[in-house]
Amino acid sequence: MDLDVFVTAHRAEWDRLDQLLLRGRRLTGAEADELVALYQRTATHLSLIQSTAPDPALTARLTQLVARARATVTGARRATWRDAARFLTAGFPAAVYRSRRWWIPTAILSTLLAAVIGWWIGAHPEIQSAIAAPDELRRMTRPGGEYETYYSSHPAASFAAQVWTNNAQAAAMCLVLGAFLCLPVIWILFVNVLNLGVGIGLMSSAGRLDIFLGLILPHGLLELTAVFVAAGTGLRLGWTLIDPGPFSRRTAMAQQGRAALGMAIGLALVLFVSGLIEGFVTPSGLPTWARIAIGVAAEVAFLCYVYILGGRAVRAGETGDVDAADRSAELPVAA
């Protein structure tokens, strides 16, 4: 295609479309019809230029023109409370449900690894001495030691906010960094599992594993589940880069990336709940069984939320992605 001839033949149409867009809502019926026709024609021109004679300056101009025309033709869409309700009752639980084949194995393997690390440290005093000096280990594990006072070392509200911020950042990093072939996600997950395993090992060696679990379980069940969901979704995102399935790699990554972004928002809410439990329930004077019961209830509620609402939404066709009107067309590619 001769680009100069093509531009000369169609420049008037592009200029006319630009003029109509500048008029905004003051268009007559005939002008509105003309705008739609020019928008469709210009979108076709842009596709032809991109595929046969890509010119950066011309492509940028037509891309902007088509985007403006699309916004005018389809109308600006504003988020409403109905969108938020739909996200919480369908979009987010559906996204978590659909990624369960990734985060459930992640949770099982991580828990087993933490248990193995804990056993290894607890059964080998030389490993414990490599972690810290004997006096420091006693300060951490004795009654009233650092492991116990950690949860009451700050006012409950500020502690809950700090915990929520740190956990939300870790979950977001798992979701975002999954695109880098899964490796950063594996590292973040390993660091969390290692910290848990060290706590299990040191407290079990001091004969106080029951105290440690009584402090961890109330908030840890929901908190770790959220981290496992984030890590599993990040791993899924990284695998999509390797195997995009029936779509082009760009389309598949965009689809999974949008779903991951929505999950980051939803998981921040889940971690907010676990942060409240960690700030107000874990250090409270409630009996251990009551604190653990609260943690178990929160975990069961989240799993029911995912499997009941999420499963129902997935069966109804929900994917966790944004609405079709808010994303570009997606076409399968030949295998």
Rosetta blueprint (number, residue, H / E / L):
1 M L
2 D L
3 L H
4 D H
5 V H
6 F H
7 V H
8 T H
9 A H
10 H H
11 R H
12 A H
13 E H
14 W H
15 D H
16 R H
17 L H
18 D H
19 Q H
20 L H
21 L H
22 L H
23 R H
24 G L
25 R L
26 R L
27 L L
28 T L
29 G H
30 A H
31 E H
32 A H
33 D H
34 E H
35 L H
36 V H
37 A H
38 L H
39 Y H
40 Q H
41 R H
42 T H
43 A H
44 T H
45 H H
46 L H
47 S H
48 L H
49 I H
50 Q H
51 S H
52 T H
53 A L
54 P L
55 D L
56 P H
57 A H
58 L H
59 T H
60 A H
61 R H
62 L H
63 T H
64 Q H
65 L H
66 V H
67 A H
68 R H
69 A H
70 R H
71 A H
72 T H
73 V H
74 T H
75 G L
76 A L
77 R L
78 R L
79 A L
80 T L
81 W H
82 R H
83 D H
84 A H
85 A H
86 R H
87 F H
88 L H
89 T H
90 A H
91 G H
92 F H
93 P H
94 A H
95 A H
96 V H
97 Y H
98 R H
99 S L
100 R H
101 R H
102 W H
103 W H
104 I H
105 P H
106 T H
107 A H
108 I H
109 L H
110 S H
111 T H
112 L H
113 L H
114 A H
115 A H
116 V H
117 I H
118 G H
119 W H
120 W H
121 I H
122 G H
123 A H
124 H L
125 P H
126 E H
127 I H
128 Q H
129 S H
130 A H
131 I H
132 A L
133 A L
134 P H
135 D H
136 E H
137 L H
138 R H
139 R H
140 M H
141 T H
142 R L
143 P L
144 G L
145 G L
146 E H
147 Y H
148 E H
149 T H
150 Y H
151 Y H
152 S H
153 S L
154 H L
155 P L
156 A H
157 A H
158 S H
159 F H
160 A H
161 A H
162 Q H
163 V H
164 W H
165 T H
166 N H
167 N H
168 A H
169 Q H
170 A H
171 A H
172 A H
173 M H
174 C H
175 L H
176 V H
177 L H
178 G L
179 A L
180 F L
181 L L
182 C L
183 L H
184 P H
185 V H
186 I H
187 W H
188 I H
189 L H
190 F H
191 V H
192 N H
193 V H
194 L H
195 N H
196 L H
197 G H
198 V H
199 G H
200 I H
201 G H
202 L H
203 M H
204 S H
205 S H
206 A L
207 G L
208 R L
209 L H
210 D H
211 I H
212 F H
213 L H
214 G H
215 L H
216 I H
217 L H
218 P H
219 H H
220 G H
221 L H
222 L H
223 E H
224 L H
225 T H
226 A H
227 V H
228 F H
229 V H
230 A H
231 A H
232 G H
233 T H
234 G H
235 L H
236 R H
237 L H
238 G H
239 W H
240 T H
241 L H
242 I H
243 D L
244 P L
245 G L
246 P L
247 F E
248 S L
249 R H
250 R H
251 T H
252 A H
253 M H
254 A H
255 Q H
256 Q H
257 G H
258 R H
259 A H
260 A H
261 L H
262 G H
263 M H
264 A H
265 I H
266 G H
267 L H
268 A H
269 L H
270 V H
271 L H
272 F H
273 V H
274 S H
275 G H
276 L H
277 I H
278 E H
279 G H
280 F H
281 V H
282 T L
283 P L
284 S L
285 G L
286 L L
287 P L
288 T H
289 W H
290 A H
291 R H
292 I H
293 A H
294 I H
295 G H
296 V H
297 A H
298 A H
299 E H
300 V H
301 A H
302 F H
303 L H
304 C H
305 Y H
306 V H
307 Y H
308 I H
309 L H
310 G H
311 G H
312 R H
313 A H
314 V H
315 R H
316 A L
317 G L
318 E L
319 T L
320 G L
321 D L
322 V L
323 D L
324 A H
325 A H
326 D H
327 R L
328 S L
329 A L
330 E L
331 L L
332 P E
333 V L
334 A L
335 A L
